[in-house]
Amino acid sequence: MAKIKLEREKCIGCGSCAAVCPKYFEMSEDGKSHLRGVNQQIMEELEVEKLECAESAVEACPVQCIHVEK
């Protein structure tokens, strides 16, 4: 299992992660990114079978608040 982590307090709401990886990311009402299927927290974590587009979201994030663990 792989893990996607999102540090919401660092997110600037640019939307690049949701644009390149809508399978795992969406924009929330507060204007920040959010991991689909996870309750909004300061540090969100999602376990997934495959990272798929999550690695593209890591590269697209200008503030580097998305991390993946393989």
C-alpha positions in Angstrom: 0.0 0.0 0.0 1.1 3.5 -0.8 0.2 6.6 1.2 -0.6 10.2 0.0 -0.1 12.9 2.5 -1.3 16.5 2.2 -0.2 19.3 4.5 -3.3 21.5 4.3 -1.9 24.4 6.3 0.8 24.9 3.7 -1.7 24.7 0.7 -2.1 28.0 -1.2 -5.2 26.8 -3.1 -3.6 27.0 -6.6 -5.6 23.9 -7.7 -2.7 22.3 -9.7 -3.1 19.0 -7.8 -6.8 18.8 -8.5 -6.2 19.7 -12.2 -3.6 16.9 -12.8 -5.0 14.3 -10.4 -8.8 14.7 -9.8 -8.9 11.0 -8.8 -7.4 11.8 -5.4 -7.6 15.6 -5.0 -10.4 18.2 -5.0 -10.8 21.8 -4.0 -12.7 22.3 -0.7 -15.0 25.2 0.3 -12.1 26.9 2.2 -10.2 27.2 -1.1 -7.6 24.7 -0.2 -6.9 21.3 -1.7 -8.4 18.2 -0.1 -7.9 14.5 -0.4 -11.1 12.8 -1.7 -12.7 10.5 0.9 -10.8 11.9 3.9 -12.1 14.2 6.7 -10.6 17.6 6.4 -7.6 17.9 8.8 -4.4 19.8 9.0 -2.5 16.7 7.8 -4.5 14.5 5.6 -3.5 10.9 4.7 -4.9 8.5 2.2 -3.8 4.9 1.7 -4.1 3.7 -1.9 -3.3 0.6 -3.9 -1.6 2.6 -6.7 -0.2 6.1 -6.7 -1.3 6.7 -10.3 -1.4 10.5 -10.9 -0.5 11.4 -7.3 3.2 11.7 -8.2 2.3 14.2 -10.9 0.4 16.2 -8.2 3.6 16.2 -6.1 5.6 17.6 -9.0 2.9 20.2 -9.8 2.5 21.6 -6.3 4.4 25.0 -6.0 4.6 24.8 -2.2 5.5 21.1 -1.9 2.8 20.3 0.6 2.0 16.9 -1.0 4.1 13.8 -0.2 3.9 10.2 -1.2 5.2 7.1 0.6 5.7 3.9 -1.4 
